[in-house]
Structure formats: C-alpha cells, structure tokens
Amino acid sequence: MFNLLITLYYLLIWVAPHPFYISLTDMVYNSEKGRIEIAQKIFWDDLEVALSRESNEKVNFLQPRDSRALNKLAETYLLTHNLLVINGAEIKLSYLGFELDDDAAWFYFEAEKIPLPKSVRIQNTILFDDFPTQQNIVNFYLNKSPKSIITSKSIPEGEITF
C-alpha cells in the first residue's frame, strides 16, 4: 500500500506546476553484476540554486559556461548529500554523469562489488539547505520489488530491510 501511495504522490508531483520541492531516486540492485545502479531525478533549477550557493558563482544547466566544471560541481554536491550503507558497510558511489529531461535532470551513479542487501540505510539530504520543504523519494529495487523511503530535513535518512 505504501508503494502505491508513493507512486501516486510521484505522479502528482511531476505533472503539477513546480511549487513542490521534491526529487526521485531509483536504486536497483543488479544481482547478476553485484552492482547498485542509481538514477536520481532533480529539478535542475532547484539544483542551480544549491550549486550557485556552493560555488559562489551563477550556475546554469541550460547554457553552462564550462560543462566539465558543472559536471564536477554536480558530482561533488551529490556525492556529499547521498550516503548508502548496505549490510552495515558504507558504499562508495561512482558518479557517471547526467542528462537534462525537460524541467529536471537525471543523475547517474553506480557501486560495484555489492553483496546481496539484507539491510540498506539511505541518507539523502539534497537541497535541504536551500529548500526547507524539500522531500526526496528513494525507491530501492531488489528482485524487481521496490521498497521506498521519503527523506526530509527533519528525517534525512531511512532504513530498509529485506
């Protein structure tokens, strides 16, 4: 039932005008490769605010002055604000890059040599410093069945057990 509510919430947020501050993260455990594959969808205009504050320079996703510098800035920020602990061990995420999709951007990560998850602790604090009402939906897929958490400034992390 919770997953159905998350899905409905997600649909309402992404088709409504943008007064909401929300992101979506899908984490998939690829059992064949022993890897976590992550796609994170964030409104790029909100992320521009956070990255501009972090860098003390105006950030523009649509017309970046230096796309490599923008990519590095996004990587540093996102890796700082995403923490993943599987079976009690902190996981090192590798940033792969991003692509723009209308009013949002998809950011991609992966982690290799991951054992079958029994417990997953997720901390996602993106945009909390800039938007106090920011919420981050995180779906973790194991065997095609998602379990979900929502993080907020008051509850920045959650744990999922299998």
N, C-alpha and C positions, 0 to 999 in steps of 0.2 A: 504494500500500500504506500509506504514511504517513497519508493522509487517512482510510483505513478504520480504522486504529488510533486516530486522533483521534476519530472518530465513536463507536467502541466505548467509548473512555475517557470521552467526554462522556456517553454514555447511562448508564454505570455510576455516574458521579459524581452526576448529577442525580436518580437514582432511589434511591440509597443514603442512609442516615442522614447527617447533616451533620458528621461529624468531618473532612471534607476541606475544604480552603480553596482554592477554585477560582472562576474567572469565565470567561465565554464572551463573545467579541466577534465579531460578524459585520460585515465591511466589504464593501460591494458597490459596484463601480464602475458607475454608470448612464451608459452611453456616449451615450444619446440626450440626456441633460441635462448631460453633462460634470460629473457630481457624484459624490461619495462619500457613501453613506448608511450610517450606523453604528448598530447596536443592540448594547448591552452588558448582559449579564445578570450580576448580582452578588447574592449572598445579602445581603438588606437588614440582617440582624442583624450581620453582619461589618462592613458599611459604617457601621452605627451606632457601632461601636467606634472606627473611624478618624475619623469626623466629630465624635464626642464629644471625642476627644483634640485634634483640630484647633481646635475651638471652645471648649474648656473648659466645655462645657455638655452635659447629657444630651440625646441626640438620639433621637427616637422616630418611626420611619416610619409606624407604625400609627395613632398619635394625636399628630401634631405640634402643638406649641403655635402655631406660625406656619408654615403650609405654604409661603408665599413665601420665608421665611428658610431653610427646609430645602432648598428647590429651589435657592436661590442658593449655599448651602453645598455641596451636592452638585455643582453646576456648577463651582465654583471648585476643589474637590478633584479631580474627574475630569479637568478640562482640564489641571490641573497634572501629573497622572500618566499622561496619554496624549499621545504625540508621534507624529506621522505625517509622514514625509518621502517625497515622490514625485518621482522623477527628479532627486533632489538638492536639491529645494526644500521647506522646511518648510511644511506646510499648516496654515492657520488653521481650526480646527474651531469650528462653532457648535453650542452646546448647545440642544436642543429641549425637553427635559423628561423625565419618567419616569412609569412606571406600575408598580404592585405586581402581582405574579403569585405567589400563594401565599407560599412562603418566600424568594422572590427578587424583585428589581425589574429592570425593563428601562429602560435609559437610552438616549436617542436623540441623535445628533449628525449633522451633515452638513457638507460642504465643497463650495463651488461653484467653477465655472470651473477644473476639474481636467483637465489633458491626459491622454491615454491613458497609463496607467502602464507603464513599462518596468522600473523598479526601485521597490520600496517598502520603506522602513525603518520599523519599528514599534517603539516603546518603550511598554511597558505596565507600570507599577510600582504599580498599585493594590494596596493592603492589605499591601505588603511590610513596612512599618514596624510593623505590628500583628500580622501572622501570618507568621513566618519560612518556613513551608512553603507559603505561597500560590503557586499557579500560575495563569497566565492564558493560556487558549487563544484564539488570534486566527486567524480564517478570513478570507482576502481573496478575494473573488469577482471574477473578470474573465471575461466571456463564459461565465457560469454554471459555470465550473470553479474550485473553491476551491484555494488553497494555504494551508497552515497553519504557524503557529509556536506555540511554548509559551514564555512568559517566566516567569522565576522570580527570586528575589532574587539568585542568582549569575549569571543570564543575563537581564538586564532588557529586552533588545531582540533583534530578528532582522531579517533582510533577505530579501525575496522578489524574484526576477527573473522577467520574462516574456519 
